[in-house]
Amino acid sequence: MPKISKIAERVPESPIRKLAPYADAAKNKGIKVIHLNIGQPDIKTPIEIHAAIKNFEFDILSYLPSEGSLSYREKLAKYYAGKDVSVEAKDIIITTGGSEALVFALFATLDEGDELIVPEPFYANYSSFCTMGSFKIIPVTSQIENNFALPSIEEFEKKITSKTKVILICNPNNPTGYLYTKNELETLKDLCIKHDLFIIVDEVYREFVYDENKKFISILSLEGIAEYAILVDSISKRYSACGARIGAIVCKNKEVMSAVLKFAQGRLSVPTFSELVAEAALETKNDYFENVI
């Protein structure tokens, strides 16, 4: 009997998804379940998305360009401009959710056996993605005593080897909720420039900042980081639209984007219907986010 690959054997089950059948079984018994396992908001999806779905008409449900439609990418560039990020449509590639964006970013920057440094605790699927590519995660532990702030740069430098190629962070962090300060991001920027490393920043939770005296800072708003930084994004949590499966990679490094485009061409395109939903989501009024927060 043929055997599956060693990669398939090594990839761990999602500890998040693994709990879902138990929750469903409990619900079927009439037990009330409070979900702490899966990142599915219990917030209504914006009416702009509902309207786009109801009014969607087509003769042929065709492929989109592999990088996403120009219309959507141009509108996204305007959205990022409102977040102090100056990019053009050519700096954006639309992906099938933030997960595909992460996978593409990792495979564009790492070879088999290469290492990436990640503050721990971290999103569980980072491990799965790295196992798929035979990349090695090197954790740097953040501490609850200081609210899971960025570990010291000295701790990062202790972990850097000839195999280190990437630093990966999530900002605001999943699962800790920590919001990295501009000073912390600047320190990471200097470290990446010093050691010639890429920095991948998962920014899918950028709208969820609850402290009035704190402000979200995008990695791409920092000066001098354009060639090093890769921004990973998604509409899933921002618009409570997880089922649409639309994300994006935003990066000004032409070599990185050329590599990512080849991966995107290999899977042809994101779902046309879902990108329509994502484009409509950009019309969401600010009071939606105010009410969510």
C-alpha positions as CSV (number, residue, x, y, z in Angstrom):
1,M,0.0,0.0,0.0
2,P,1.4,3.4,-1.0
3,K,2.4,5.7,1.9
4,I,1.8,9.4,2.3
5,S,4.7,11.9,2.4
6,K,6.8,12.6,5.4
7,I,5.7,16.2,5.2
8,A,2.1,15.2,5.5
9,E,3.0,13.1,8.5
10,R,4.8,15.9,10.2
11,V,2.2,18.6,9.7
12,P,0.3,18.9,13.0
13,E,-3.5,19.0,13.2
14,S,-4.8,22.4,13.8
15,P,-5.3,22.6,17.6
16,I,-8.1,25.2,16.9
17,R,-10.0,23.2,14.4
18,K,-9.5,20.0,16.4
19,L,-11.9,21.3,19.0
20,A,-14.7,22.1,16.6
21,P,-16.3,18.6,16.5
22,Y,-16.4,18.5,20.3
23,A,-18.2,21.9,20.3
24,D,-20.7,20.7,17.7
25,A,-21.4,17.5,19.7
26,A,-22.1,19.6,22.8
27,K,-24.4,21.9,20.9
28,N,-26.4,18.8,19.6
29,K,-26.9,17.8,23.2
30,G,-28.4,21.3,24.0
31,I,-25.3,22.6,25.8
32,K,-24.5,26.2,25.4
33,V,-21.0,26.6,24.0
34,I,-18.9,29.8,24.4
35,H,-16.3,29.5,21.6
36,L,-12.7,30.4,22.6
37,N,-11.2,28.1,20.0
38,I,-11.9,29.6,16.5
39,G,-11.5,33.2,15.4
40,Q,-15.1,33.6,14.1
41,P,-16.5,37.0,15.2
42,D,-20.1,37.0,16.4
43,I,-20.6,40.4,14.9
44,K,-22.9,41.0,11.9
45,T,-21.2,41.4,8.5
46,P,-21.6,45.0,7.2
47,I,-24.7,45.8,5.2
48,E,-22.5,46.9,2.3
49,I,-21.4,43.3,1.8
50,H,-25.0,42.0,2.1
51,A,-26.1,44.5,-0.6
52,A,-23.2,43.4,-2.9
53,I,-24.2,39.7,-2.6
54,K,-27.9,40.4,-3.2
55,N,-27.2,42.6,-6.3
56,F,-24.5,40.4,-7.9
57,E,-25.3,39.7,-11.5
58,F,-23.2,37.9,-14.2
59,D,-23.4,36.1,-17.5
60,I,-20.1,34.2,-17.0
61,L,-18.4,33.7,-13.6
62,S,-14.9,34.0,-14.9
63,Y,-11.4,34.0,-13.6
64,L,-9.9,37.2,-12.2
65,P,-6.2,38.2,-12.8
66,S,-3.9,36.1,-10.6
67,E,-2.9,39.2,-8.6
68,G,-6.5,40.3,-8.2
69,S,-8.5,42.9,-10.1
70,L,-7.0,46.3,-10.7
71,S,-10.1,48.0,-9.4
72,Y,-9.9,46.3,-6.0
73,R,-6.2,46.8,-5.6
74,E,-6.5,50.5,-6.4
75,K,-9.2,50.9,-3.8
76,L,-7.1,48.9,-1.3
77,A,-4.2,51.3,-1.9
78,K,-6.5,54.2,-1.0
79,Y,-7.6,52.3,2.2
80,Y,-3.9,51.8,3.2
81,A,-3.2,55.5,2.5
82,G,-5.7,56.2,5.3
83,K,-3.5,54.0,7.6
84,D,-0.3,56.0,6.8
85,V,0.8,53.4,4.3
86,S,1.8,54.7,0.8
87,V,1.5,51.9,-1.7
88,E,0.2,51.4,-5.3
89,A,-1.8,48.7,-6.8
90,K,1.3,47.0,-8.1
91,D,2.5,46.6,-4.5
92,I,-0.6,44.4,-3.7
93,I,-1.5,40.8,-4.5
94,I,-4.9,39.5,-3.5
95,T,-4.8,36.1,-1.8
96,T,-7.3,33.4,-0.7
97,G,-7.5,34.6,2.9
98,G,-4.7,35.7,5.1
99,S,-3.6,32.1,5.4
100,E,-2.6,31.9,1.8
101,A,-0.8,35.3,2.1
102,L,1.2,33.9,5.0
103,V,2.1,30.8,3.1
104,F,3.1,32.8,0.0
105,A,5.2,35.2,2.1
106,L,7.0,32.3,3.8
107,F,7.7,30.4,0.6
108,A,9.0,33.6,-1.1
109,T,11.6,34.2,1.6
110,L,12.6,30.9,3.1
111,D,14.3,27.7,1.8
112,E,14.2,24.3,3.3
113,G,16.0,24.3,6.6
114,D,15.9,28.1,7.0
115,E,14.8,29.7,10.3
116,L,12.4,32.4,11.2
117,I,12.1,34.0,14.6
118,V,8.6,34.5,16.1
119,P,7.6,36.0,19.5
120,E,5.8,33.3,21.5
121,P,2.8,32.7,22.1
122,F,2.0,32.8,18.4
123,Y,-0.9,31.8,16.1
124,A,-0.9,28.0,16.0
125,N,-1.0,27.7,12.2
126,Y,2.4,29.4,11.8
127,S,3.7,26.0,12.8
128,S,1.7,24.1,10.2
129,F,2.8,26.5,7.4
130,C,6.5,26.1,8.4
131,T,6.3,22.4,8.6
132,M,4.9,22.3,5.0
133,G,8.0,24.1,3.8
134,S,10.5,22.4,6.2
135,F,11.2,25.8,7.7
136,K,12.2,26.0,11.4
137,I,10.4,28.3,13.8
138,I,12.7,29.7,16.5
139,P,10.5,31.1,19.3
140,V,11.4,34.1,21.5
141,T,9.2,34.0,24.6
142,S,7.2,37.1,25.6
143,Q,6.2,37.4,29.2
144,I,2.8,37.9,30.8
145,E,4.4,40.0,33.5
146,N,4.9,42.9,31.0
147,N,1.7,42.2,29.0
148,F,3.5,40.2,26.3
149,A,5.5,43.1,25.0
150,L,8.2,42.6,22.4
151,P,11.1,40.6,24.0
152,S,14.4,42.5,24.1
153,I,16.4,42.8,21.0
154,E,19.2,41.0,22.8
155,E,17.0,38.0,23.0
156,F,16.3,38.2,19.3
157,E,20.0,38.5,18.5
158,K,20.9,35.5,20.6
159,K,18.7,33.4,18.2
160,I,20.1,34.7,14.9
161,T,22.2,32.3,13.0
162,S,23.4,31.9,9.4
163,K,20.1,30.1,8.7
164,T,17.9,33.0,10.0
165,K,16.1,34.7,7.1
166,V,12.8,36.1,8.6
167,I,11.3,37.7,11.7
168,L,7.5,37.2,11.9
169,I,5.2,39.1,14.2
170,C,1.4,39.6,14.5
171,N,0.3,43.1,15.3
172,P,-2.0,43.4,17.1
173,N,-1.0,40.0,18.4
174,N,-3.0,36.9,18.1
175,P,-3.4,35.4,20.7
176,T,-2.1,37.8,23.3
177,G,-3.8,41.0,22.0
178,Y,-0.6,43.0,22.5
179,L,-0.3,46.1,20.3
180,Y,3.4,46.8,19.3
181,T,4.6,50.4,19.9
182,K,6.3,52.4,17.2
183,N,9.5,52.2,19.2
184,E,9.3,48.4,19.2
185,L,8.7,48.3,15.5
186,E,11.6,50.7,14.8
187,T,13.9,48.5,16.9
188,L,12.8,45.5,14.9
189,K,13.4,47.4,11.7
190,D,16.9,48.3,12.7
191,L,17.6,44.7,13.6
192,C,16.3,43.4,10.2
193,I,18.5,46.0,8.3
194,K,21.5,45.1,10.5
195,H,21.2,41.4,9.8
196,D,19.7,41.6,6.3
197,L,16.4,39.9,7.3
198,F,12.9,40.1,6.0
199,I,10.1,41.1,8.5
200,I,6.7,39.6,7.9
201,V,3.9,41.4,9.8
202,D,0.5,39.8,10.1
203,E,-1.8,42.9,10.5
204,V,-5.2,41.4,10.1
205,Y,-6.4,42.8,13.5
206,R,-5.4,46.4,12.9
207,E,-8.9,47.8,13.5
208,F,-9.2,46.3,16.9
209,V,-7.4,48.8,19.2
210,Y,-9.4,49.4,22.4
211,D,-7.2,51.8,24.4
212,E,-7.9,55.4,23.5
213,N,-4.3,56.4,24.2
214,K,-2.8,53.8,21.9
215,K,-2.5,53.8,18.1
216,F,-1.9,51.1,15.6
217,I,1.3,51.5,13.6
218,S,1.7,49.6,10.3
219,I,5.1,48.2,9.5
220,L,5.0,49.8,6.0
221,S,4.5,53.3,7.6
222,L,8.1,53.2,8.8
223,E,10.8,54.9,6.8
224,G,13.6,52.8,5.2
225,I,11.9,49.4,5.5
226,A,10.4,49.0,2.1
227,E,12.8,46.3,0.8
228,Y,12.5,44.3,4.1
229,A,8.9,44.4,5.0
230,I,6.0,42.1,3.9
231,L,2.5,43.0,5.2
232,V,-0.1,40.2,5.5
233,D,-3.7,41.2,5.6
234,S,-7.3,39.8,5.5
235,I,-10.9,41.0,5.4
236,S,-12.0,38.1,7.7
237,K,-12.0,39.8,11.1
238,R,-12.2,43.4,10.0
239,Y,-15.6,42.9,8.4
240,S,-16.6,39.7,10.1
241,A,-16.4,38.1,6.7
242,C,-14.3,35.0,7.4
243,G,-16.2,32.9,4.8
244,A,-15.2,35.2,1.9
245,R,-11.6,34.0,2.2
246,I,-9.9,37.1,0.8
247,G,-6.6,38.4,2.0
248,A,-3.6,40.3,0.6
249,I,0.2,40.6,0.5
250,V,1.4,44.2,0.4
251,C,5.1,44.7,-0.3
252,K,7.4,47.1,-2.2
253,N,10.2,44.6,-2.7
254,K,9.9,43.7,-6.5
255,E,11.7,40.4,-6.2
256,V,9.3,39.2,-3.4
257,M,6.3,40.3,-5.4
258,S,7.5,38.6,-8.5
259,A,7.9,35.4,-6.6
260,V,4.5,35.7,-4.9
261,L,2.9,36.4,-8.3
262,K,4.2,33.1,-9.6
263,F,2.6,31.3,-6.7
264,A,-0.6,33.2,-7.3
265,Q,-0.6,32.2,-11.0
266,G,-0.2,28.5,-9.9
267,R,-3.5,28.6,-8.1
268,L,-5.0,30.7,-11.0
269,S,-7.0,33.3,-9.1
270,V,-9.0,34.0,-5.9
271,P,-12.8,33.4,-6.1
272,T,-14.4,36.1,-8.2
273,F,-17.5,36.3,-6.1
274,S,-15.4,36.7,-2.9
275,E,-13.4,39.5,-4.3
276,L,-16.6,41.4,-5.2
277,V,-17.6,41.0,-1.5
278,A,-14.2,42.4,-0.5
279,E,-14.4,45.3,-2.8
280,A,-17.8,46.2,-1.5
281,A,-16.5,45.9,2.1
282,L,-14.3,48.9,1.5
283,E,-17.4,51.1,1.4
284,T,-18.2,50.2,5.0
285,K,-18.9,53.3,7.1
286,N,-16.7,54.2,10.0
287,D,-19.5,53.9,12.5
288,Y,-19.5,50.2,11.9
289,F,-16.0,49.9,13.4
290,E,-16.9,52.3,16.2
291,N,-19.9,50.1,17.1
292,V,-17.8,47.0,16.9
293,I,-15.2,48.4,19.3
